[in-house]
Amino acid sequence: MIRFNRALSPVSVLSFDLDDTLYNNHPIIKSALQAQADYLEALEQWPTDSMSYWLTCRDNALKHDATLIDDVTRWRQAALHYAMTDLGFSAEQAQLHAENAYQAFADARSQINVTNEVLELLTNLSKHYRLIAITNGNVEVEKFNLNGVFELVLQAGPHGKAKPHSALFDSAAKHLKVPHKEILHIGDSLDTDVQGANNAGCQSVWLNNQATQYRYQGLADIEISNIMALNHLVKK
């Protein structure tokens, strides 16, 4: 399915969200969380009410530093360090266990294999458009088979505030030296991807393939139900 809600103006850049847009991120995150949990639960001091304690640590870390909300990597690292300190580890041991637990998560987080069909789609699109990625997530693109696909990868936190804030789109336009309206952003979330692109003056594609309730009431320029519908953008 492809539905045009507005006619597109000329586009020179295709910007992609990553998680749940170019691959199914749900099993990947589940595996990464399990890897972190396995490390933490092997610690004698780790409480039996693991999930409740972890959520408390996340909340307290955010209370100490509100800027963590825009950087999921720093937030997880800060929550782990808070937990290790709260459990009574020495400063050195707290740092060691926090780093090890995060590394367990990060290693599993990048165990991604984008399908050949999607890679072929991106190759075809790259013949006609500049390709970039704009993500709120912390996946390390260089560690799996999207490595080298994008001219630019911008992540919330290191490169600016998280979508739907316009910061990452502004950075992309500035770096690529193109007007915002020449960037067409493709993503699965109305609240972050479509709202962020629309607010920044970019154009947007909503990949509507998940049963999720969103707050944003605005329209994407294009709505699709399958990423392969982007083949319609290949210039004949």
C-alpha positions as CSV (number, residue, x, y, z in Angstrom):
1,M,0.0,0.0,0.0
2,I,1.2,3.5,-0.8
3,R,-0.9,6.6,-0.2
4,F,0.0,10.1,-1.1
5,N,-1.5,12.7,1.3
6,R,0.4,15.5,-0.3
7,A,2.3,15.9,-3.6
8,L,6.0,15.7,-3.0
9,S,8.3,18.6,-3.9
10,P,11.7,17.7,-5.4
11,V,13.8,15.5,-3.1
12,S,17.5,15.0,-3.1
13,V,18.0,13.2,0.3
14,L,16.3,10.2,1.7
15,S,16.6,10.0,5.5
16,F,15.9,6.7,7.3
17,D,15.0,5.9,10.8
18,L,16.7,2.6,11.7
19,D,14.9,0.5,14.4
20,D,11.7,-1.0,13.2
21,T,12.0,0.8,9.9
22,L,14.8,-1.1,8.1
23,Y,14.6,-4.2,10.3
24,N,12.5,-5.7,13.1
25,N,14.1,-4.3,16.3
26,H,11.8,-6.1,18.8
27,P,13.7,-9.4,19.1
28,I,17.0,-7.6,19.0
29,I,16.1,-5.4,22.0
30,K,14.7,-8.4,23.8
31,S,18.0,-10.2,23.4
32,A,20.1,-7.2,24.4
33,L,18.0,-6.7,27.6
34,Q,18.4,-10.4,28.4
35,A,22.2,-10.1,28.0
36,Q,22.3,-7.2,30.4
37,A,20.0,-9.0,32.8
38,D,22.1,-12.1,32.7
39,Y,25.2,-10.1,33.8
40,L,23.4,-8.2,36.5
41,E,21.6,-11.3,38.0
42,A,24.9,-13.1,38.3
43,L,25.9,-10.4,40.9
44,E,25.1,-11.5,44.4
45,Q,24.0,-8.0,45.4
46,W,21.5,-7.6,42.6
47,P,18.0,-7.6,44.0
48,T,15.5,-10.3,43.2
49,D,12.9,-7.7,42.1
50,S,15.1,-7.1,39.2
51,M,12.7,-5.2,36.9
52,S,11.3,-2.9,39.6
53,Y,14.8,-2.1,40.8
54,W,16.0,-1.4,37.3
55,L,13.2,1.0,36.6
56,T,13.9,2.8,39.9
57,C,17.5,3.2,38.9
58,R,16.5,4.6,35.5
59,D,14.1,7.1,37.1
60,N,16.7,8.3,39.7
61,A,19.4,8.6,37.1
62,L,17.1,10.9,35.0
63,K,16.3,12.9,38.1
64,H,20.0,13.6,38.6
65,D,20.5,14.6,34.9
66,A,17.5,15.5,32.8
67,T,19.6,15.7,29.6
68,L,19.7,11.9,29.6
69,I,16.2,11.8,28.1
70,D,17.8,12.6,24.7
71,D,20.5,10.0,24.8
72,V,19.5,6.4,25.5
73,T,23.1,5.3,25.7
74,R,24.1,7.7,28.4
75,W,20.9,7.1,30.2
76,R,21.5,3.3,30.4
77,Q,25.1,3.8,31.4
78,A,24.1,6.3,34.1
79,A,21.3,4.0,35.4
80,L,23.8,1.1,35.6
81,H,26.4,3.2,37.5
82,Y,23.7,4.5,39.8
83,A,22.6,0.9,40.6
84,M,26.2,-0.3,41.2
85,T,26.8,2.6,43.6
86,D,23.5,2.2,45.3
87,L,24.3,-1.5,45.9
88,G,27.4,-0.6,47.8
89,F,30.2,-1.4,45.4
90,S,33.4,0.6,45.6
91,A,33.9,3.3,43.0
92,E,36.2,1.1,41.0
93,Q,33.9,-2.0,41.2
94,A,30.9,0.1,40.4
95,Q,32.5,1.4,37.3
96,L,33.7,-2.0,36.2
97,H,30.3,-3.7,36.6
98,A,28.4,-0.8,35.0
99,E,30.7,-1.0,32.0
100,N,30.5,-4.8,31.7
101,A,26.7,-4.8,32.0
102,Y,26.4,-2.1,29.3
103,Q,28.8,-3.9,27.1
104,A,26.8,-7.1,27.3
105,F,23.8,-5.1,26.2
106,A,25.6,-3.3,23.4
107,D,27.2,-6.4,22.0
108,A,23.7,-8.1,21.6
109,R,22.2,-4.8,20.5
110,S,24.2,-4.8,17.2
111,Q,23.5,-8.5,16.3
112,I,21.4,-7.3,13.3
113,N,21.1,-8.7,9.8
114,V,19.2,-6.5,7.4
115,T,17.6,-8.6,4.7
116,N,19.1,-8.7,1.2
117,E,15.8,-7.4,-0.2
118,V,16.1,-4.2,1.9
119,L,19.8,-3.8,1.1
120,E,19.0,-4.1,-2.6
121,L,16.2,-1.4,-2.2
122,L,18.8,0.9,-0.5
123,T,21.3,0.3,-3.3
124,N,18.7,1.1,-5.9
125,L,17.6,4.3,-4.1
126,S,21.3,5.4,-3.6
127,K,21.6,5.7,-7.4
128,H,19.1,8.5,-7.4
129,Y,19.3,10.1,-3.9
130,R,21.7,10.7,-1.1
131,L,21.0,8.3,1.8
132,I,21.3,9.2,5.5
133,A,20.1,7.8,8.8
134,I,18.5,9.8,11.7
135,T,17.8,7.7,14.7
136,N,16.8,8.1,18.4
137,G,18.4,4.7,19.1
138,N,21.9,3.6,20.0
139,V,22.5,0.9,17.5
140,E,26.1,0.9,16.1
141,V,25.6,0.8,12.3
142,E,29.3,0.1,11.7
143,K,28.8,-3.3,13.4
144,F,26.3,-4.9,11.0
145,N,25.4,-4.9,7.3
146,L,24.2,-1.3,7.1
147,N,27.9,-0.3,7.5
148,G,28.8,2.0,4.6
149,V,25.3,2.4,3.2
150,F,24.7,5.9,4.6
151,E,26.5,9.1,3.8
152,L,25.7,10.4,7.2
153,V,24.3,8.8,10.5
154,L,22.9,11.1,13.1
155,Q,22.0,9.8,16.6
156,A,20.0,11.5,19.3
157,G,22.3,12.5,22.1
158,P,25.7,12.7,20.5
159,H,24.3,14.8,17.6
160,G,21.4,16.6,19.1
161,K,18.0,16.3,20.8
162,A,15.9,13.3,20.1
163,K,13.1,13.4,17.4
164,P,10.6,15.0,17.2
165,H,12.9,17.9,18.1
166,S,14.2,19.4,14.8
167,A,17.9,19.3,15.9
168,L,18.9,16.2,14.0
169,F,17.1,17.3,10.8
170,D,18.7,20.8,11.1
171,S,22.1,19.1,11.5
172,A,21.5,17.0,8.4
173,A,20.4,19.9,6.3
174,K,23.4,22.0,7.4
175,H,25.9,19.1,6.9
176,L,24.6,18.2,3.5
177,K,24.1,21.8,2.4
178,V,20.5,21.2,1.2
179,P,17.2,22.9,2.1
180,H,15.1,21.1,4.7
181,K,12.4,20.5,2.1
182,E,14.7,18.4,0.0
183,I,15.0,15.8,2.8
184,L,12.4,13.0,2.8
185,H,12.4,11.2,6.1
186,I,11.1,7.6,6.4
187,G,10.2,6.1,9.7
188,D,7.7,3.9,11.6
189,S,6.7,6.4,14.3
190,L,4.2,9.2,13.8
191,D,5.2,10.8,17.1
192,T,9.0,10.9,16.5
193,D,9.6,10.5,12.7
194,V,6.7,12.1,11.0
195,Q,6.1,14.8,13.6
196,G,9.9,15.6,13.7
197,A,10.3,15.8,10.0
198,N,7.1,17.8,9.5
199,N,8.1,20.3,12.3
200,A,11.6,20.7,10.8
201,G,10.2,21.6,7.3
202,C,11.3,18.3,5.8
203,Q,9.0,15.9,4.0
204,S,7.9,12.6,5.5
205,V,7.0,9.0,4.9
206,W,5.2,7.0,7.6
207,L,5.8,3.2,7.5
208,N,2.5,2.2,9.1
209,N,3.0,-1.5,9.8
210,Q,2.7,-1.7,13.6
211,A,-0.3,-1.7,15.9
212,T,0.7,1.3,17.9
213,Q,-1.3,4.2,19.3
214,Y,0.2,7.6,18.5
215,R,-0.5,11.1,19.9
216,Y,0.5,13.0,16.8
217,Q,-2.5,13.9,14.6
218,G,-0.6,15.3,11.6
219,L,-0.2,13.6,8.3
220,A,2.9,12.2,6.6
221,D,3.3,13.3,3.0
222,I,3.2,9.6,2.1
223,E,2.0,6.5,4.0
224,I,3.2,3.0,3.2
225,S,2.6,-0.4,4.8
226,N,5.8,-2.1,3.5
227,I,9.2,-0.6,3.2
228,M,9.5,-2.0,-0.3
229,A,6.9,0.5,-1.5
230,L,9.8,2.9,-1.6
231,N,10.6,1.4,-5.0
232,H,8.1,3.9,-6.3
233,L,10.6,6.6,-5.6
234,V,13.2,5.1,-8.0
235,K,13.4,7.5,-10.9
236,K,12.7,5.8,-14.2
